Amino acid sequence: MARLLERYRQEVRPALMRDLKRNNPMAVPRIEKIVISMGVGRATQEKKRLEQARKELGTIAGQAPVLCKARKSVSNFKVRQGQETGMKVTLRGRRMYEFLDRLISVAIPRVRDFRGLDPRGFDGRGNFNMGLTEQTVFPEVDADKVEFQQGMNLTFVTTARTDSDGLALLKGLGMPFRS
């Protein structure tokens, strides 16, 4: 079992039941999924970038990413409808908790000038969004083989109904939020 999942069941859920005054353990917020997405805009000219980003995202997430195609043509960005412009991975279950554990304990501390996550990254319904500017903060990615820096967006979808419940859940799991 994933270390963070065990911690959620043993420590975080009982604490949230007490703090949020919930009697049913199924009413306590939990993480449903984590979506990691990369927009690879320059891949329209260079297919090599798309392949390298796909390989690195697959290494980080532990599963193969799904390619995303442009819905509309935008002449200013030299993008045509149907062109591959990004990719995403949806993590659930054991892989999700293992990725979250690596993110909290290894990747976030390696971010330069890190002062904590912004608690304003919530969407009003308890889901949290954050971005990373480079993929080399993950130890799985070999920094010597990286040819270009690629950022990524992380979305944490929770069952929380409010931002305060979602914040309490993620803080309990160890996410380092700013005060």
N, C-alpha and C positions, 0 to 999 in steps of 0.2 A: 504494500500500500504506500502511496505517496506520503512523504513526511508532512507536508502542509495539509493534506486532507485529514490525516490523523489529528493534527493540531486543531483543525477546525472542529472536528467532532468532539475532542476531549476538552478544549479550553474555550475556543471562540464562541461556539454555539451556546453553551451554558451561560457564558457572560452576556451574550446578546439577549438571551431569554430573560435574564435578570434586568438588564439595563432598559430594554425596550418593552418590558412588562408583557411578555408573550408566554402563554402556558403551553402551547403546542409547538414542538420542535420543528414542524413543517412550516410554521408561520414565520420562522426566523429567516432573514435574508441569506441567500447563498449565491455563489457565482454559477451562472448557467454555462457561459462560454467566453472564450477570449478570441477575438478576431484580430489577426495581424495582417496589415495590408501595406503594400508598397506601390507607389505610383512611379513608373519608370517612363517618364515623358520623353527622354532622349532616345529611348529604344526605337522610336519611329525611324530614326536615321541609322542607328547602329544596333543590329540584332544581337551582337556580342554582349551588349549591356543587359539585355533581357535574359539571356541564358545564364550569365553570371549571377544576376539578381535572383533568378529562380533557384539556382544551386545553393546560394547562401541562405535564402529564406527557408528552403527545405532543410538545410543543416540546422538552422536555429530552431525551427518549429518541430522537427522530427517527423514531418510528413510532407508529402508533395503539395506544392501550392497550385491553386486554380488560376488560370489566366483570365483577366478581365479585359473586355473589349470596349472601345469607345462607343457610346450610344449615338452621339451626334458628331458631325463633321465640324471642326473649328479651324478656319483658315489661318487665323492669327497664330495658332500653335502648331500648324502643319499636321493636323490630325484628321484622319478620315474615319467615317463611320465603319465600325467593324475591325479597326486596327487594334492590335494588342498594346495596351498602354499601362497595364498594372497587373498585380497578382495579389491573392489573399489566401490565408489559411485560417480555418476555424478549428479551434482546439476545444475539446470537451473531455470530461472525465479525468482519468489518471494523467494523461498527457498534459491537460490543462493545468493541473495542480503542480506537476513537475516543472512545467515552463514557468509558472508563477513563482515557484520556489527559486529557480535559477535567476529570474528577473530581479527578485527582491534581494537575494543574498550575494549575487555575483555581478550582474550587469549594471544595476543602478549605481552601486558604489564606484564603478569604473567610469562613470560619466564625468567629464571635466566640469569644474566649477558648479557642482551639484549642491543646491541649497534646499532641496525638498521638492516634492511634487505639489503643483498648484491645486488646491481644493476646488477651484472654480472650473475644473475640467468635467464636472458632472453635468448631465443634460436635463435635469429637472425630474427625471424618473428613476434615479438611482444608478444609472449607468455611467461609467467613468471612461474618459478618453485622454490619451496622452501620446506624445510623439517622441521618437528618438532620432537624433540627427545623423547618426552613423551606426552601421551594423557591427563595427569592430568592438563594441562594448561587450559582446557575447564571446566567451572564450572558445566556442566551437569554430568561430570564423578566424582563419589564419590571416593576421594583419599584413603579412608579407605578400600574400597572393591577391589582396584586394587592389583592383585597378582604379576604382572610383568609389567615392563615398556615397552611400545610399541610405536615406532616411526611411523610417517606417512609422505607421500609426498603430497604436494598440487600443482596442476597445474592450472593456470589461463589462459584459452584460450580466446584470444581477437580477434577482427576484425582488429586490428592494423597491418600495413604492415611492420613497422620498430620497432626496440627496443626503439628508442627515443619516438615514438608515444605511445607505450605501457607503457613506464615509465611515461609519462605525464598523461596518463589516470589513472594509479594506484596511482600516487602521488595526483592527484586531488580527488580521492576517499578517501584518508587519509592513504594509506599504508606508514609506517615509514621507508623510505629508508635511508641508510648511505650517507653521502655527499661525 
